């Protein structure tokens, strides 16, 4: 989980637990036990959602790494094949072989 989410869960749980222990003192101030239960349920959802997000980030990171490796291989092969054309043909003929640059 992210630090922000961890911190919010920790602070919220502390608030909920403390208010439950001292509920008789805050009940007349408008705080309801149902609100505390709702907040607790939301925290569970937040924690589960955050865990899923982290799992997705890990999978995405691995996929990005794979994609970047493939891209590097493609670029290297492209460069090598293009070099064959550049070495064996005049610059004005490169375009006929799909080599677009004039370097």
C-alpha positions as semicolon CSV with decimal commas, in nm:
position;residue;x (nm);y (nm);z (nm)
1;X;0,000;0,000;0,000
2;X;0,108;0,354;-0,050
3;X;0,231;0,551;0,246
4;X;-0,066;0,789;0,216
5;X;-0,316;0,504;0,233
6;X;-0,130;0,329;0,516
7;X;-0,125;0,649;0,717
8;X;-0,495;0,719;0,657
9;X;-0,592;0,365;0,760
10;X;-0,380;0,390;1,074
11;X;-0,523;0,729;1,173
12;X;-0,879;0,622;1,097
13;X;-0,850;0,299;1,296
14;X;-0,708;0,488;1,592
15;X;-0,999;0,733;1,576
16;X;-1,259;0,456;1,545
17;X;-1,116;0,247;1,829
18;X;-1,078;0,544;2,061
19;X;-1,429;0,673;1,989
20;X;-1,577;0,327;2,044
21;X;-1,412;0,307;2,386
22;X;-1,538;0,654;2,478
23;X;-1,864;0,639;2,287
24;X;-2,078;0,745;2,580
25;X;-1,889;1,076;2,585
26;X;-1,937;1,156;2,215
27;X;-2,276;1,005;2,141
28;X;-2,457;1,327;2,231
29;X;-2,222;1,521;1,997
30;X;-2,372;1,359;1,688
31;X;-2,133;1,068;1,638
32;X;-2,317;0,745;1,570
33;X;-2,193;0,391;1,609
34;X;-2,326;0,319;1,259
35;X;-2,091;0,588;1,122
36;X;-1,797;0,423;1,291
37;X;-1,897;0,083;1,152
38;X;-1,940;0,237;0,804
39;X;-1,598;0,399;0,825
40;X;-1,446;0,071;0,938
41;X;-1,607;-0,110;0,642
42;X;-1,475;0,157;0,404
43;X;-1,126;0,112;0,547
44;X;-1,144;-0,260;0,474
45;X;-1,247;-0,183;0,116
46;X;-0,969;0,072;0,087
47;X;-0,713;-0,177;0,211
48;X;-0,832;-0,447;-0,030
49;X;-0,842;-0,203;-0,322
50;X;-0,496;-0,074;-0,240
51;X;-0,361;-0,429;-0,232
52;X;-0,512;-0,497;-0,576
53;X;-0,360;-0,174;-0,704
54;X;-0,015;-0,275;-0,581
55;X;-0,049;-0,617;-0,745
56;X;-0,150;-0,451;-1,071
57;X;0,146;-0,212;-1,045
58;X;0,383;-0,504;-1,002
59;X;0,239;-0,681;-1,307
60;X;0,245;-0,358;-1,507
61;X;0,605;-0,293;-1,409
62;X;0,704;-0,642;-1,526
63;X;0,513;-0,593;-1,853
64;X;0,677;-0,254;-1,914
65;X;1,017;-0,415;-1,856
66;X;0,933;-0,690;-2,107
67;X;0,808;-0,437;-2,361
68;X;1,119;-0,223;-2,323
69;X;1,341;-0,528;-2,374
70;X;1,154;-0,619;-2,692
71;X;1,179;-0,258;-2,813
72;X;1,555;-0,259;-2,755
73;X;1,587;-0,581;-2,957
74;X;1,376;-0,439;-3,239
75;X;1,580;-0,120;-3,250
76;X;1,905;-0,315;-3,261
77;X;1,782;-0,540;-3,546
78;X;1,646;-0,236;-3,733
79;X;1,979;-0,057;-3,698
80;X;2,175;-0,360;-3,818
81;X;1,953;-0,421;-4,121
82;X;1,946;-0,052;-4,212
83;X;2,324;-0,043;-4,193
84;X;2,345;-0,318;-4,457
85;X;2,146;-0,097;-4,697
86;X;2,349;0,213;-4,613
87;X;2,681;0,037;-4,668
88;X;2,583;-0,134;-4,995
89;X;2,385;0,140;-5,171
90;X;2,427;0,509;-5,249
91;X;2,242;0,754;-5,028
92;X;1,997;0,851;-5,301
93;X;1,892;0,483;-5,330
94;X;1,829;0,425;-4,957
95;X;1,467;0,538;-4,984
96;X;1,397;0,252;-5,228
97;X;1,488;0,008;-4,949
98;X;1,286;0,176;-4,676
99;X;1,570;0,371;-4,522
100;X;1,425;0,715;-4,466
101;X;1,708;0,904;-4,305
102;X;1,979;1,078;-4,503
103;X;2,258;1,049;-4,249
